Amino acid sequence: QVQLAESGGGLVQAGGSLRLSCAVSGSIFGISAWGWYRQAPGKERELIATIGSSARTTNYADSVKGRFTISRDNAKDTVYLQMNSLKPEDTAVYYCNTPLGGGNWGQGTQVTVSS
């Protein structure tokens, strides 16, 4: 069973940066595409970035394009999200999962951006 463990969130001022990590246990990491999601208070969870199994292909939601970068380390079974130029509207709990969003979800990591 795949286990997901997100980390790296915190409180940051607008314009700051954070790097999130998601450690994936299980044998599917290297053959799967992965994504980062976020859920702001009162809103539905949304997919904001994806990366293909070979890391050649990345896609971003318009809201984060140019500010966030998704990457992966197949040797460490870990996917990352580098977040720059953070805005208060980026405040949310951030999760990782496959782009289909199936299976178990991790606990997420809280990102709070103050103005």
C-alpha positions as CSV (number, residue, x, y, z in Angstrom):
1,Q,0.0,0.0,0.0
2,V,1.3,3.4,-1.0
3,Q,2.0,5.9,1.8
4,L,2.4,9.6,1.2
5,A,4.2,11.9,3.6
6,E,4.2,15.6,2.8
7,S,6.5,18.1,4.6
8,G,8.1,21.5,4.3
9,G,5.2,23.8,4.9
10,G,5.2,26.7,7.3
11,L,4.4,30.4,7.7
12,V,6.1,32.8,5.3
13,Q,5.6,36.4,4.3
14,A,4.3,37.3,0.8
15,G,7.1,37.1,-1.7
16,G,8.9,34.4,0.2
17,S,9.7,30.8,-0.8
18,L,9.2,27.3,0.5
19,R,10.2,23.9,-0.7
20,L,7.7,21.1,-0.1
21,S,8.7,17.4,-0.1
22,C,6.6,14.3,-0.5
23,A,8.1,11.0,0.4
24,V,6.4,8.1,-1.3
25,S,6.6,4.5,0.0
26,G,5.7,1.7,-2.2
27,S,7.1,0.3,-5.5
28,I,5.1,2.5,-7.9
29,F,7.0,5.8,-7.5
30,G,9.3,5.4,-10.4
31,I,6.7,4.3,-12.9
32,S,4.1,6.9,-12.0
33,A,3.4,10.5,-12.7
34,W,2.9,12.6,-9.6
35,G,1.2,15.8,-8.7
36,W,0.8,18.4,-6.1
37,Y,-2.6,19.5,-4.9
38,R,-3.8,22.1,-2.5
39,Q,-7.0,22.8,-0.6
40,A,-7.7,26.2,0.7
41,P,-10.3,26.7,3.5
42,G,-13.8,26.4,2.1
43,K,-12.6,25.3,-1.3
44,E,-12.2,22.0,-3.1
45,R,-8.9,20.3,-3.5
46,E,-7.2,21.4,-6.8
47,L,-4.4,19.9,-8.8
48,I,-1.7,22.5,-9.3
49,A,1.3,20.8,-10.8
50,T,2.1,17.4,-12.3
51,I,5.3,15.7,-13.4
52,G,5.7,12.7,-15.7
53,S,7.5,9.5,-14.7
54,S,10.7,10.5,-16.5
55,A,10.4,14.1,-15.3
56,R,10.5,15.4,-18.9
57,T,6.9,16.6,-18.8
58,T,5.5,19.1,-16.2
59,N,2.3,21.0,-16.2
60,Y,1.0,23.8,-14.0
61,A,-2.2,25.4,-13.1
62,D,-2.4,29.0,-14.4
63,S,-2.5,30.2,-10.8
64,V,1.1,28.9,-10.0
65,K,2.7,28.9,-13.4
66,G,6.0,30.8,-13.4
67,R,6.2,30.7,-9.6
68,F,6.2,27.0,-8.7
69,T,8.4,24.2,-9.9
70,I,7.7,20.5,-9.5
71,S,10.6,18.0,-9.6
72,R,11.3,14.5,-8.5
73,D,14.1,12.3,-7.4
74,N,13.4,8.7,-8.4
75,A,16.4,7.5,-6.3
76,K,14.7,8.9,-3.2
77,D,11.1,8.2,-4.1
78,T,10.4,11.9,-3.4
79,V,8.6,14.6,-5.3
80,Y,9.2,18.3,-4.6
81,L,7.5,21.6,-5.0
82,Q,9.6,24.7,-5.1
83,M,7.3,27.7,-4.4
84,N,8.6,31.2,-5.0
85,S,7.0,34.6,-5.0
86,L,4.3,33.3,-2.6
87,K,1.0,35.1,-2.3
88,P,-1.6,35.1,0.5
89,E,-3.9,33.3,-1.9
90,D,-1.4,30.4,-1.9
91,T,-2.4,29.7,1.7
92,A,-3.7,26.1,1.8
93,V,-2.9,22.6,2.8
94,Y,-0.7,21.0,0.2
95,Y,-0.9,17.3,-0.8
96,C,0.8,15.0,-3.2
97,N,-0.7,12.1,-5.1
98,T,-0.8,10.7,-8.6
99,P,-2.6,13.0,-11.1
100,L,-5.7,10.7,-10.9
101,G,-5.7,11.3,-7.1
102,G,-6.6,7.7,-6.2
103,G,-5.7,5.6,-3.1
104,N,-4.8,7.0,0.2
105,W,-3.9,10.7,0.9
106,G,-1.3,11.9,3.2
107,Q,-1.8,14.3,6.0
108,G,-0.8,17.2,3.9
109,T,1.4,20.2,4.9
110,Q,0.1,23.6,5.8
111,V,1.4,26.6,4.0
112,T,0.4,30.0,5.3
113,V,1.4,33.2,3.5
114,S,1.0,36.4,5.4
115,S,0.5,39.7,3.6
